[in-house]
Amino acid sequence: MAVVTQIQKKIGTVTRQQLEDIAKVKMEDLNAADLEGAVKTIAGSAKSMGLIVEGL
């Protein structure tokens, strides 16, 4: 089985404050117990889309 390494170009940045703002809007749709968990969930999604996450 071959291992494929994907090099992902970073397309932008997102700050901790921006993640918190998004989390507050999306909180009821997320499977997170609190704001901190929601921020981490959104940060993970942002990283997988090629964004640099600042402030975590």
Steps between C-alpha positions, in 0.01 A plus 500: 500500500645835397493806718397816321637827632285797414668839500235756568545865408400736779230731369453742788493551874234502768543642850376373835247786514364409156468136609307609811267717292428208266453262793243727664293505181535125433482377863157337476606306188825369650552197718691694767431539871638853526647789302857370535401166348320675217805716430722191482255327265491798267879540519540139387270559207685819409836320505369223278384762248847652481469791741770595749347518849652768720463529877434140602 
